[in-house]
Amino acid sequence: MHPIPRCCNAKTLSHGAYTSTLDTGCDRCHAPLVESTFRNAESEVHSPDATTELNEAPEAVAARILSLCLDVPRWVDEVLRHRPFADDRALRRAVAHAAAPLTADEVHRALAVHPRIGEQPKGDDASARHASNEQSGVDVSDESIEQRLRAGNLAYEKRFGQVFLIRAAGRDAHEVLNALDSRLGNDPQTEAAVVEHELREIAALRATGSLGE
């Protein structure tokens, strides 16, 4: 794997070994150079080299890959400390338990790069491509589905003050709508736990390229 040159225009936010450029959009500069490291997040076909690539990548490159899975610097640092991973299960365990629980500010930061369910992600950076692949099974061509998703998204945002997040890969529009309707009845504490779980499921999917068992 080739090292990623640093964008001369990047304004970085450093945290230990992890340097984030997501807030400035500079991952768009890096994304083409690391495209081979990003598996099709919607596919359930596992790339056998995903965990190996993460193990063997230079620390800065591995950190950037992980930041596209979950843009929380503390989480990225803790996952990195578990390298090398014996297998996908070990990587998934690290993804699921590192930096637990996330703080409200960390969740807010992580949610900022996720588009609404049913809406096309803006831009063409690595994060947008991940989201587009993951939502590919959520068909909104049916007008009634699209209207229900739009109304549900707005109702959720009014209730919880943040975008509705769900691991969309492997789910169709009806499953997403059912989950949205159910979660609107959660209290804030319960919903916070659900959101963190969904963030970690998405991170595991992106890190391994697989929905797992």
VEXKOLDO-674284 format. One record per residue (C-alpha): residue number from 1; y, x, z. Coordinates in pm, 1 decimal. Example, Ala and Ser with C-alpha at 12.3 -4.5 7.8 and 13.67 -1.06 7.14 Angstrom:
<koltors>
<koltor romi="1" c2="-450.0" c1="1230.0" c3="780.0"/>
<koltor romi="2" c2="-106.0" c1="1367.0" c3="714.0"/>
</koltors>
This chain:
<koltors>
<koltor romi="1" c2="0.0" c1="0.0" c3="0.0"/>
<koltor romi="2" c2="338.3" c1="137.8" c3="-98.6"/>
<koltor romi="3" c2="613.6" c1="163.7" c3="163.2"/>
<koltor romi="4" c2="897.9" c1="-83.4" c3="128.5"/>
<koltor romi="5" c2="1241.5" c1="72.2" c3="60.2"/>
<koltor romi="6" c2="1513.3" c1="-62.9" c3="279.8"/>
<koltor romi="7" c2="1776.7" c1="-274.6" c3="112.8"/>
<koltor romi="8" c2="2113.6" c1="-99.9" c3="127.5"/>
<koltor romi="9" c2="2283.5" c1="-434.7" c3="190.8"/>
<koltor romi="10" c2="2060.9" c1="-541.2" c3="479.3"/>
<koltor romi="11" c2="2207.2" c1="-613.6" c3="819.2"/>
<koltor romi="12" c2="1904.7" c1="-567.8" c3="1037.7"/>
<koltor romi="13" c2="1815.5" c1="-704.3" c3="1376.7"/>
<koltor romi="14" c2="1595.8" c1="-453.3" c3="1556.7"/>
<koltor romi="15" c2="1347.8" c1="-523.7" c3="1832.7"/>
<koltor romi="16" c2="1112.5" c1="-238.3" c3="1909.0"/>
<koltor romi="17" c2="913.9" c1="-150.7" c3="1599.7"/>
<koltor romi="18" c2="1017.2" c1="-472.7" c3="1429.3"/>
<koltor romi="19" c2="1322.4" c1="-499.1" c3="1204.6"/>
<koltor romi="20" c2="1404.3" c1="-848.0" c3="1082.8"/>
<koltor romi="21" c2="1604.1" c1="-917.1" c3="767.7"/>
<koltor romi="22" c2="1511.5" c1="-1283.2" c3="742.5"/>
<koltor romi="23" c2="1845.2" c1="-1404.8" c3="874.4"/>
<koltor romi="24" c2="2032.5" c1="-1219.5" c3="599.6"/>
<koltor romi="25" c2="1800.4" c1="-1319.8" c3="317.4"/>
<koltor romi="26" c2="1717.9" c1="-957.3" c3="243.1"/>
<koltor romi="27" c2="1348.1" c1="-1028.8" c3="243.9"/>
<koltor romi="28" c2="1415.9" c1="-1138.8" c3="-112.3"/>
<koltor romi="29" c2="1472.2" c1="-774.2" c3="-196.2"/>
<koltor romi="30" c2="1145.7" c1="-669.7" c3="-36.0"/>
<koltor romi="31" c2="924.6" c1="-959.4" c3="-135.8"/>
<koltor romi="32" c2="838.2" c1="-843.9" c3="-490.6"/>
<koltor romi="33" c2="731.4" c1="-505.7" c3="-355.8"/>
<koltor romi="34" c2="485.0" c1="-652.1" c3="-107.1"/>
<koltor romi="35" c2="366.3" c1="-948.6" c3="-310.5"/>
<koltor romi="36" c2="9.3" c1="-818.9" c3="-315.2"/>
<koltor romi="37" c2="-2.7" c1="-845.5" c3="64.1"/>
<koltor romi="38" c2="74.7" c1="-1216.5" c3="68.9"/>
<koltor romi="39" c2="-226.4" c1="-1436.0" c3="6.9"/>
<koltor romi="40" c2="-208.8" c1="-1787.7" c3="-131.8"/>
<koltor romi="41" c2="-143.5" c1="-1967.7" c3="196.3"/>
<koltor romi="42" c2="-265.4" c1="-2301.3" c3="63.3"/>
<koltor romi="43" c2="-604.0" c1="-2163.4" c3="-43.0"/>
<koltor romi="44" c2="-902.4" c1="-2175.9" c3="188.1"/>
<koltor romi="45" c2="-1065.7" c1="-1885.8" c3="2.5"/>
<koltor romi="46" c2="-1046.0" c1="-1586.1" c3="235.2"/>
<koltor romi="47" c2="-931.1" c1="-1251.5" c3="100.0"/>
<koltor romi="48" c2="-1168.5" c1="-1001.7" c3="258.7"/>
<koltor romi="49" c2="-898.2" c1="-734.9" c3="264.6"/>
<koltor romi="50" c2="-628.6" c1="-929.0" c3="450.9"/>
<koltor romi="51" c2="-703.7" c1="-799.7" c3="800.0"/>
<koltor romi="52" c2="-780.1" c1="-451.9" c3="667.5"/>
<koltor romi="53" c2="-444.2" c1="-439.7" c3="490.1"/>
<koltor romi="54" c2="-266.1" c1="-534.3" c3="809.7"/>
<koltor romi="55" c2="-462.5" c1="-273.0" c3="1004.2"/>
<koltor romi="56" c2="-389.1" c1="6.6" c3="757.8"/>
<koltor romi="57" c2="-28.3" c1="-75.6" c3="672.7"/>
<koltor romi="58" c2="246.0" c1="146.6" c3="817.7"/>
<koltor romi="59" c2="389.9" c1="-14.7" c3="1128.4"/>
<koltor romi="60" c2="718.0" c1="-117.7" c3="965.2"/>
<koltor romi="61" c2="535.0" c1="-277.2" c3="671.4"/>
<koltor romi="62" c2="289.7" c1="-457.0" c3="900.5"/>
<koltor romi="63" c2="581.5" c1="-584.3" c3="1107.6"/>
<koltor romi="64" c2="750.6" c1="-724.2" c3="798.6"/>
<koltor romi="65" c2="429.2" c1="-898.1" c3="690.6"/>
<koltor romi="66" c2="396.7" c1="-1054.5" c3="1036.2"/>
<koltor romi="67" c2="761.5" c1="-1160.7" c3="1041.6"/>
<koltor romi="68" c2="689.4" c1="-1379.7" c3="738.8"/>
<koltor romi="69" c2="410.3" c1="-1541.5" c3="938.0"/>
<koltor romi="70" c2="622.3" c1="-1609.6" c3="1247.1"/>
<koltor romi="71" c2="975.3" c1="-1471.5" c3="1268.8"/>
<koltor romi="72" c2="977.4" c1="-1399.9" c3="1640.7"/>
<koltor romi="73" c2="1033.7" c1="-1029.3" c3="1718.2"/>
<koltor romi="74" c2="858.9" c1="-1037.8" c3="2057.4"/>
<koltor romi="75" c2="553.8" c1="-1198.6" c3="1901.2"/>
<koltor romi="76" c2="548.6" c1="-948.6" c3="1614.4"/>
<koltor romi="77" c2="559.5" c1="-655.9" c3="1858.1"/>
<koltor romi="78" c2="275.3" c1="-794.5" c3="2069.4"/>
<koltor romi="79" c2="51.7" c1="-864.9" c3="1769.2"/>
<koltor romi="80" c2="114.3" c1="-512.3" c3="1641.2"/>
<koltor romi="81" c2="1.5" c1="-368.4" c3="1973.5"/>
<koltor romi="82" c2="-342.6" c1="-526.3" c3="1920.5"/>
<koltor romi="83" c2="-410.4" c1="-331.5" c3="1601.1"/>
<koltor romi="84" c2="-662.4" c1="-246.8" c3="1470.8"/>
<koltor romi="85" c2="-826.9" c1="-588.0" c3="1451.9"/>
<koltor romi="86" c2="-1206.3" c1="-588.8" c3="1439.6"/>
<koltor romi="87" c2="-1210.7" c1="-895.6" c3="1215.0"/>
<koltor romi="88" c2="-1024.6" c1="-1215.6" c3="1128.9"/>
<koltor romi="89" c2="-1122.4" c1="-1376.5" c3="1457.6"/>
<koltor romi="90" c2="-960.3" c1="-1094.2" c3="1651.3"/>
<koltor romi="91" c2="-643.7" c1="-1129.5" c3="1444.5"/>
<koltor romi="92" c2="-642.3" c1="-1505.8" c3="1500.0"/>
<koltor romi="93" c2="-678.5" c1="-1455.6" c3="1875.9"/>
<koltor romi="94" c2="-379.7" c1="-1222.1" c3="1876.8"/>
<koltor romi="95" c2="-175.6" c1="-1467.9" c3="1671.2"/>
<koltor romi="96" c2="-268.0" c1="-1753.3" c3="1906.5"/>
<koltor romi="97" c2="-193.2" c1="-1576.7" c3="2235.8"/>
<koltor romi="98" c2="75.3" c1="-1312.9" c3="2176.0"/>
<koltor romi="99" c2="412.4" c1="-1375.2" c3="2344.6"/>
<koltor romi="100" c2="292.8" c1="-1702.1" c3="2496.8"/>
<koltor romi="101" c2="471.9" c1="-1918.7" c3="2565.7"/>
<koltor romi="102" c2="754.6" c1="-1882.1" c3="2315.3"/>
<koltor romi="103" c2="1102.9" c1="-1946.0" c3="2447.7"/>
<koltor romi="104" c2="1315.8" c1="-2233.0" c3="2317.4"/>
<koltor romi="105" c2="1539.3" c1="-1981.8" c3="2136.0"/>
<koltor romi="106" c2="1235.9" c1="-1818.2" c3="1973.4"/>
<koltor romi="107" c2="1107.2" c1="-2154.7" c3="1853.4"/>
<koltor romi="108" c2="1453.0" c1="-2239.6" c3="1718.2"/>
<koltor romi="109" c2="1462.5" c1="-1908.6" c3="1529.7"/>
<koltor romi="110" c2="1112.3" c1="-1961.2" c3="1387.6"/>
<koltor romi="111" c2="1185.3" c1="-2316.6" c3="1274.7"/>
<koltor romi="112" c2="1498.6" c1="-2207.6" c3="1088.7"/>
<koltor romi="113" c2="1295.6" c1="-2077.0" c3="792.0"/>
<koltor romi="114" c2="1081.5" c1="-2391.1" c3="754.9"/>
<koltor romi="115" c2="1196.0" c1="-2668.1" c3="516.7"/>
<koltor romi="116" c2="1144.7" c1="-3035.7" c3="581.7"/>
<koltor romi="117" c2="799.9" c1="-3165.6" c3="495.7"/>
<koltor romi="118" c2="813.6" c1="-3324.8" c3="151.9"/>
<koltor romi="119" c2="1119.6" c1="-3131.0" c3="35.8"/>
<koltor romi="120" c2="1121.6" c1="-2832.7" c3="-196.0"/>
<koltor romi="121" c2="1201.7" c1="-2506.2" c3="-14.5"/>
<koltor romi="122" c2="1532.2" c1="-2350.8" c3="-114.5"/>
<koltor romi="123" c2="1526.8" c1="-2013.4" c3="-287.2"/>
<koltor romi="124" c2="1238.2" c1="-1807.5" c3="-415.4"/>
<koltor romi="125" c2="1181.3" c1="-1557.4" c3="-136.6"/>
<koltor romi="126" c2="845.4" c1="-1494.2" c3="30.6"/>
<koltor romi="127" c2="904.9" c1="-1754.4" c3="303.0"/>
<koltor romi="128" c2="989.6" c1="-2021.3" c3="45.1"/>
<koltor romi="129" c2="678.0" c1="-1941.1" c3="-154.5"/>
<koltor romi="130" c2="461.3" c1="-1965.2" c3="156.0"/>
<koltor romi="131" c2="609.4" c1="-2306.8" c3="238.2"/>
<koltor romi="132" c2="573.2" c1="-2431.9" c3="-118.8"/>
<koltor romi="133" c2="206.0" c1="-2330.3" c3="-130.9"/>
<koltor romi="134" c2="134.6" c1="-2483.8" c3="208.2"/>
<koltor romi="135" c2="293.0" c1="-2817.8" c3="112.8"/>
<koltor romi="136" c2="125.4" c1="-2838.1" c3="-226.8"/>
<koltor romi="137" c2="-126.1" c1="-3095.1" c3="-100.0"/>
<koltor romi="138" c2="147.0" c1="-3328.3" c3="27.8"/>
<koltor romi="139" c2="203.3" c1="-3546.0" c3="-279.3"/>
<koltor romi="140" c2="538.6" c1="-3725.5" c3="-264.9"/>
<koltor romi="141" c2="526.3" c1="-3863.1" c3="-619.7"/>
<koltor romi="142" c2="458.8" c1="-4207.2" c3="-470.5"/>
<koltor romi="143" c2="803.7" c1="-4346.1" c3="-389.9"/>
<koltor romi="144" c2="685.0" c1="-4526.2" c3="-77.9"/>
<koltor romi="145" c2="535.8" c1="-4201.0" c3="58.7"/>
<koltor romi="146" c2="855.2" c1="-4012.2" c3="-17.4"/>
<koltor romi="147" c2="1067.1" c1="-4278.6" c3="154.6"/>
<koltor romi="148" c2="844.1" c1="-4284.4" c3="464.5"/>
<koltor romi="149" c2="855.4" c1="-3905.0" c3="492.0"/>
<koltor romi="150" c2="1232.7" c1="-3899.7" c3="454.4"/>
<koltor romi="151" c2="1279.9" c1="-4170.6" c3="717.3"/>
<koltor romi="152" c2="1027.5" c1="-4007.1" c3="950.0"/>
<koltor romi="153" c2="1190.0" c1="-3665.5" c3="917.9"/>
<koltor romi="154" c2="1529.5" c1="-3811.1" c3="1005.3"/>
<koltor romi="155" c2="1390.6" c1="-4008.3" c3="1299.2"/>
<koltor romi="156" c2="1217.9" c1="-3696.5" c3="1432.4"/>
<koltor romi="157" c2="1531.7" c1="-3484.5" c3="1396.8"/>
<koltor romi="158" c2="1734.7" c1="-3749.2" c3="1577.6"/>
<koltor romi="159" c2="1483.1" c1="-3763.0" c3="1862.3"/>
<koltor romi="160" c2="1406.2" c1="-3392.4" c3="1905.6"/>
<koltor romi="161" c2="1701.6" c1="-3215.6" c3="1743.7"/>
<koltor romi="162" c2="1490.2" c1="-2999.5" c3="1512.4"/>
<koltor romi="163" c2="1290.9" c1="-3013.8" c3="1189.1"/>
<koltor romi="164" c2="946.7" c1="-3174.6" c3="1200.8"/>
<koltor romi="165" c2="689.6" c1="-2896.6" c3="1167.5"/>
<koltor romi="166" c2="321.3" c1="-2930.5" c3="1091.6"/>
<koltor romi="167" c2="63.7" c1="-2701.7" c3="933.7"/>
<koltor romi="168" c2="65.0" c1="-2884.4" c3="601.1"/>
<koltor romi="169" c2="-204.6" c1="-2676.5" c3="430.2"/>
<koltor romi="170" c2="-530.5" c1="-2868.9" c3="420.8"/>
<koltor romi="171" c2="-356.5" c1="-3200.6" c3="490.6"/>
<koltor romi="172" c2="-248.7" c1="-3474.8" c3="253.1"/>
<koltor romi="173" c2="62.2" c1="-3690.8" c3="277.8"/>
<koltor romi="174" c2="-112.7" c1="-3966.7" c3="472.4"/>
<koltor romi="175" c2="-239.0" c1="-3721.8" c3="736.2"/>
<koltor romi="176" c2="108.8" c1="-3574.1" c3="769.5"/>
<koltor romi="177" c2="264.3" c1="-3919.8" c3="804.8"/>
<koltor romi="178" c2="10.6" c1="-4022.8" c3="1067.0"/>
<koltor romi="179" c2="84.5" c1="-3709.1" c3="1268.0"/>
<koltor romi="180" c2="459.3" c1="-3765.0" c3="1233.4"/>
<koltor romi="181" c2="434.4" c1="-4124.4" c3="1352.9"/>
<koltor romi="182" c2="218.9" c1="-4019.3" c3="1648.0"/>
<koltor romi="183" c2="440.6" c1="-3730.8" c3="1753.7"/>
<koltor romi="184" c2="752.7" c1="-3947.7" c3="1755.0"/>
<koltor romi="185" c2="607.0" c1="-4099.0" c3="2070.4"/>
<koltor romi="186" c2="580.8" c1="-3764.4" c3="2250.9"/>
<koltor romi="187" c2="809.0" c1="-3664.8" c3="2534.9"/>
<koltor romi="188" c2="1009.3" c1="-3343.2" c3="2472.2"/>
<koltor romi="189" c2="779.1" c1="-3124.0" c3="2683.4"/>
<koltor romi="190" c2="465.1" c1="-3244.4" c3="2507.1"/>
<koltor romi="191" c2="625.2" c1="-3206.2" c3="2166.4"/>
<koltor romi="192" c2="740.3" c1="-2851.6" c3="2245.7"/>
<koltor romi="193" c2="378.1" c1="-2754.7" c3="2309.4"/>
<koltor romi="194" c2="268.7" c1="-2918.9" c3="1983.4"/>
<koltor romi="195" c2="539.0" c1="-2737.6" c3="1785.7"/>
<koltor romi="196" c2="434.2" c1="-2399.5" c3="1926.2"/>
<koltor romi="197" c2="72.2" c1="-2475.8" c3="1838.1"/>
<koltor romi="198" c2="172.3" c1="-2564.0" c3="1480.9"/>
<koltor romi="199" c2="382.6" c1="-2247.3" c3="1448.1"/>
<koltor romi="200" c2="83.9" c1="-2037.4" c3="1553.6"/>
<koltor romi="201" c2="-152.5" c1="-2221.4" c3="1317.7"/>
<koltor romi="202" c2="84.0" c1="-2152.3" c3="1028.9"/>
<koltor romi="203" c2="111.9" c1="-1788.2" c3="1136.3"/>
<koltor romi="204" c2="-267.8" c1="-1751.1" c3="1144.7"/>
<koltor romi="205" c2="-296.8" c1="-1907.6" c3="801.0"/>
<koltor romi="206" c2="-37.8" c1="-1673.4" c3="654.9"/>
<koltor romi="207" c2="-177.3" c1="-1363.7" c3="825.8"/>
<koltor romi="208" c2="-538.2" c1="-1419.9" c3="715.3"/>
<koltor romi="209" c2="-496.2" c1="-1631.1" c3="403.1"/>
<koltor romi="210" c2="-743.4" c1="-1882.6" c3="542.0"/>
<koltor romi="211" c2="-749.5" c1="-2202.7" c3="742.6"/>
<koltor romi="212" c2="-1034.0" c1="-2052.7" c3="945.4"/>
<koltor romi="213" c2="-1333.3" c1="-2234.3" c3="1084.6"/>
</koltors>
